[in-house]
Amino acid sequence: MASERTASALGTGMLQIEGLLSPTAARVPLLPPAHPQCGCLHVVPLSPCPFVPMLSPCLLAVHQDPEGRSSPGFGSGWSRAAGPPHRTTLLFLSPKALYTDPDSCRGRCEEPYSHEDECHCDADCRSRNSCCWDYLEHCGAGEEAVHRRAEEHFSSSHDAISDEELLHVSEQLYGADRNKAQPKDIAINPQHRADPDQTGLQEDRSPEPLYAYVNEKLFSKPTYASFIRLLDNYQRATGREEEVTAEELQEQNVFLREVMKTELMKKLFAFLHKKNRYGSEEEFLQDLKEMWFGLYSRGDGEKDSSGFEHVFSGEIKKGKVSGFHNWIRFYLLEKQGLVNYFSHNFDGPWDTYPDVLGLQFSWDGFYKEVGSAFIGCSPEFEFGIYTLCFIARPGRACHLSLGGHGVSIQTYTWTKSTYGHGKKYIATAYVISP
């Protein structure tokens, strides 16, 4: 018997016939279309399969038992022909019924989203990072065409994340950051403010450290402690293969479990679940692990990088600091004498934490011309905000509201390799400092 999931999707062109496939099969590899326009299969000699765009009158006969039972979940895309004890079901098939592979977009372009599908081919799949591997080949004439079609569809999809929703949910996450530093926990000394033409000069214009004081009791909180344990797991130079040990994998799992216990991340999941990005918290957790910790190559083929390493720990590429957008990492390395603060070019409007700072510094002799970081936020806040923007606005500025002040996050996808069925890794994420 056809599975309920498959049968209920007949309206989108999916088909399964009793006795032909196992219950777990999702789609039927049918014969090539007999008609060049509507793709009808001439299996029922009731009509010559005319091309009628609105009706797609392509018929397939399916046998029913004497009691009139059919596979469960059949929708409006079918009708039954009255007959003697054994009746025949006439199914109206669109061209979409002719696709073959559950991890391909062949014949599935604009198919409605279902979280049960292995990968997706609708116009919003790019915003969810869930497109099938051959989406561009079958559903677009190139990257620009695909992106344009996604943009056009984005505003009309009920699963789209609007600008207004981003402002609202970001305020919710800001209010839910229970583990953030309080004003008494951190004292910073920004010192010299660099003009735009000074940031590239590599001149140390601030003789004192950036952090005058940090209450390190913060670091005993579970999300902080599990976050800090991850920071020494990486080789900072790109082009050198990362060797991930079983202990390091366990540290990733512990961090993810700890952040998912927080109110902030539960609110984020609830929002993304409502928008049909994830069907369960476990699915969300596994995707977080892949998008943030999955390895890819920034060099010559070595798996030498990940989104987490780049954003939070930092890398050295072509003699310059790359990534490194985390205040905790900065403080710990500055305390060890490995980071030298030079100047800042932006100081946010917040009078409490988290705040935002645009800054220049050197890391063990390697320079960061324009960096940016949230100051005083919890690990889960930064992790959650960047995740939200990567899912909602990948590759674009993501406009949020934190404590009544506007802030924008920029994320980029890693385009040279994927995981799952065409999902993209995080290449970078950072707060934009004007």
N, C-alpha and C positions, 0 to 999 in steps of 0.2 A: 504494500500500500504506500502511496506517496506520502512523504512527510507533511505535517501540517504547515510547516514554514514554507515549503516549496509550493504546495497547492494554493495557499493563501496569496501567493504572489503572482497568480496567473494574470492579473490585471497589468502587471509590468512586463509581461512577455515571457515569464518563466513557465516551464511545462515539465510535468513528469507523468508518465503513464503507468498504470498499475501493471505489475509483473515485469516491467522492463529494467528497473533499477532497484538497488537496495534502499532501505529507508533513509540512509545517511547521504545518499547522492543528492546533489543540489540542482544539476542542470543536465539536459538531455542533448547529446550530440546528434542532431538531426541531419537529414540529407540536405544537399545544397538546394537553394531555393529554385523553384521551377519558373517563377515569374520575375523578370528583371527589375520591376518597379516595387511591387508590394511584397515580394519574397514569399508568396504563398506556396504551400505544398499541395499539389493536386492529389489529395488522398480521398476526397469525397466528391463523387461526380454530381454535385448538386448545382454548381455554378462554375463558370469559366474563370473565376478568380479575377474579376475586374479590379482596377486600381481605384479605390475610393478612399481618399486620405482620412476622412473622419471615421469611417466604419471598419476599414481593413477586413472585409468579409472573407477571410481565409479560414476554411473549415477543416477540422480533423475529427474523425469519428472515434469515440471511445466507448467501449462496451460497459454496460452497467449490469448489476445483478438483478434478479427478479423483483427485489423489494425496492429498487430505485436508489440504492445507496451509491454514493460516489465518494471519492477521496475527500477527506475533511478539509474544510476551509475554502471551498470553491466560491469565488466572488461573482460579480456581475458580468464578467467577461465570458460567460458560458450560457448555453440553453439546452434543454432536453427535448428530444423529439419523442412524442408520444408513440407508443407501440405496444405490441403484445407483451407477455411476461418478461422478455428480455428487451431492454430499451437501449437506445444509443444516445450518448452525449455528444453534442456538437460544440466544440470549443473554437472560439474566435481567436486566431493567432495573429499577433502582430509580427513584424520582422524581428523584434527583439527575442521572439521565441526561438530563434535559430542560433543563438550563441552556444558555445560549447564548453568553455573553460572557466571554472569559478575564480581563478586568479588572473583573468584576462578581461579587457574591456571590449573585446570583439563582440559587436552586436548589443552592447549594454550602455552606450552613451546616453546620458541624462536619465538613466534608471534611478528611481527614487531610492534614497538612502535607507539602508537597514543595518542596524548594528550587528546583525547576525552574519552578514556577508563578510567574506575573508578580505576583500578589498572593494573599492568603490569607483564609480565612473561618472558620478553626477558632477555638476559644475562646481560644487562646494568641496569636493574631495581634497583640493589643494589646501584649503583653509584648515581642514582636519588632518592633513598630512597622511591621507589614507588611500590615495589613488593606486590603482593597479599599475604594474610595471610598464604596461604598454598603453597607458592612457593617452599620451601625446600622439602615438601612432594612429590610434583609432578614433579619438575624440577631438582632435585638433590638428591644425596645419602647422604647428610649431608652438614654441613657448609663449609668444606674444598673443597668439590667437586663443590659446587655452586660458591665459591669465585674463584676457579681456572678457571671455565668456563667463568665467568665474565671477568677475567683478559685476557683470550685468545681472547675473542670477543672484548675487549675494544679497541684494536688498529685498528680494521677494521671497526668499526661503524662510520658512517658519523656524528653521534651525539656525539662521544667521545670528551673529552676535553684533548688535547695533552699537554705535558710538555711545548712545545714552546708557545702554546696559553696561558697557565697560566702565563708564564713570561711576555708575551705581555700585557694581560689584567690587571695584577697586577701593571705594570708601568702606565697604563691608570688610574687606581683607585688612585694610589699614586699622580699622577699629578692633579687629580680632587678633592683632599682634600682641598677645599677652606677655610674650617673653622679650619684648624690645627693651633696650636700655632706657632708664629714666635719666632726667637731666643730671642728677647727682652721680650717675655711674660713669660718665665720660666727660673729660675736659679736653678739647682740642685747641691747638694754637696755630691757626691758618697762616699768620704772618704775611708774607708778600703776596699781593695780588698781581698776577702777570697780565699785561696787555696782550692782545692777540699776536702781535709781532714779536713777543718775547718767548712764547711757549717752545719754540724750536731752538732756542739759543743754548740749551743745556747748561744754564747758569744756576747755581745754588744760591738763591736769594733769601733763604730762610735758615738761619743758623741753628734753630732749635728743632727738635722732633715735632711732628704733627700732633702726636698724642702726648699730652701732658699727664693724663691719668686715665686709666681704665679699671673699673672694678671687676677683677677677674673672677669674682664669684659668679658672674654671668656664665662663665665657661663651664660651670658644673651642671648647668641645666642640660637635660638629655639631648635636646636638638643641637645645642652648641657643642657638647662633648663629642657626640657622634660625627658632627660636621668636621671638627678639628682633626679627628683621627683620620679623615680622608685626605688631608692636605699634603701629607708626606708620601703619598702613594704614586707620585708621578715624576717622570724625568722631564725637566722643563724644556729641553731642547727638542724642537721638532726635527723629524728625520730619524729619531731613535725609537725603535720599537718598544712599546709599553708591555711589560710582563706583569700580568695581573695574577696574583696569588690567590689561593683559596681564602686566606685571611682577609685580603683586600675585598674580595667579593662579599664576604660576610659583613665587612664594615659598610659596604654600600647598602646591603639589605637592612642593617640596623638603622642607618640614617633614614632610609625611606620609611621604615616602620615608625620611627619616632616622629618624623614630621607629619605622617598621616594620622597620628593620634591628636594633633593639635586642632583647635577650633578653626583656625585659619584655613588649613588644608581641607578640612571637612566642608567648609563653606565653598571653597573652590571646586571640590568634586561635585557638590550638590548643584552648583551652577552649570558645570559642564555636562553633568548627567541630564539636567533639564533641557539643555540644548542638544541632546542626543549625540554628544561626542563620545561618551563612554556608557556602557551598559551596567557596569558594576565597579565597585571600588577596587577590586582585584585587577580588573582590566586596566584601570587608571594607573595603579601601582606598577604594573608590568610595563606600561608604555612610558612612564616616567623613567624607569630604569634604562630602557632602550634609548630614549631620546637624549638623556643626559649622560649616561655612562657608557653607551655603546661606542666602540672604538672605530676610528676611521683614519685615513692618511692625509696629513697636510704636507707630506714630503714626497718621497719617490716610491710610494707603495707600502711603506711600513705603517702598521697600525699604531700611530704615534700620538693620537690626540682624541679628545672627547669634548663634548660641550661643557661638562663639569670642570674638567681640567682647565680649559681655556678661560672660562668665565670666572671661576672662583679661585683656582690655584695660580693660574698664569703660565705663560709659555715664553720662550725666547725663539724668535724666528728672524733670520737674516740680521742678527746683531741688534735687534730691538725687542723691547717687551711687547708681548701680544696678549690681549685679554687682561686678566688681573683686575677684576672689578669688585673685590670684596674687602670690606673694612677690617674684618677679623684677621684675614691673611696679612694685610698690610701692617696692622698693629704688631702681630707676633714677629714678623720679619724685621720691622723697625726696632723692636725691643732687642733683637739679636744683633743689630748693627748691619743687617744685610740690605735694608732699604733706607735710602736717603731722600727725605722730602725736600723738594726744591721750591715749589710755589703752588698757588691755586689760581684758577681763572674763573671759577664760579662758586658761589656759596648760596645754597638754597634759602627760601624765605621762611622755613619752619623754625619755630623757637623751641621745639622739642625734638625728640628722635622718633622715627628716622629723619635725618636730614640728607641733603645731597651736596656733594663736593666734586668739582672738577679740578684735577690736580696734575702736577708734573713731578716726576720722581725718577730715581735710578734704582735698579735692583741688581746688586752685585756688579755694578759698573755698566749695566745695560739700561738704556733710557726709555721712558714713557713720556711722549710729548704731550698728549692730551688724554688723560684717563678720567674716569668718573666712577663714583661709588655712592651707594647709600651708606650713611653713617649711623650706627647705633640700632639698626634693625636686627631682628632675629634671623637665623638662617632660613627658617620656613617662610618668612615674609619675602625675602629676596627670591628664593626658590619658587615660591608660588606666583609672585608677580611676573617673573620672567616666563614661567610656564604658561600663564594666562595669555600673555601677549604673543608668545610663540604659536599658540594654538589659534588665537583669534585674528592676529595680524602678522603672519609670518612674512618677513622681508619688507615690512613697512613700519612707519612710526605708529606706535600704539599709545593713544592719548588717554590718560587716566586722571583721577582726582584723588589726592591724599590730604586729608585734613582741610579740605576746601581749597587747596592749591593745585593747579594743574602741573602735570609732569608727563613726560613722554619716554617711552621705552622703545629701543630699536633692537629687533632681532633679525638674524639671518639664518636660513637653512643651509645645511651642507648638501650641495647638489651633485657631488661626484660619487656618492654611494648611498644606499638606502638600507632599511631593515624592514622586516615583515613583508608586506605587499606594497612596496613603494613608499613607505613612510620615510620622512626625512629626519636626520639628526639635527641637533642644535649646533650651528656653527659658532654663533656668539649671541650675547644678549647684554645690553647695558642701558643705563639711564642716560638720556641725552642731556648734556650740560651745554647751555647756550654759549 
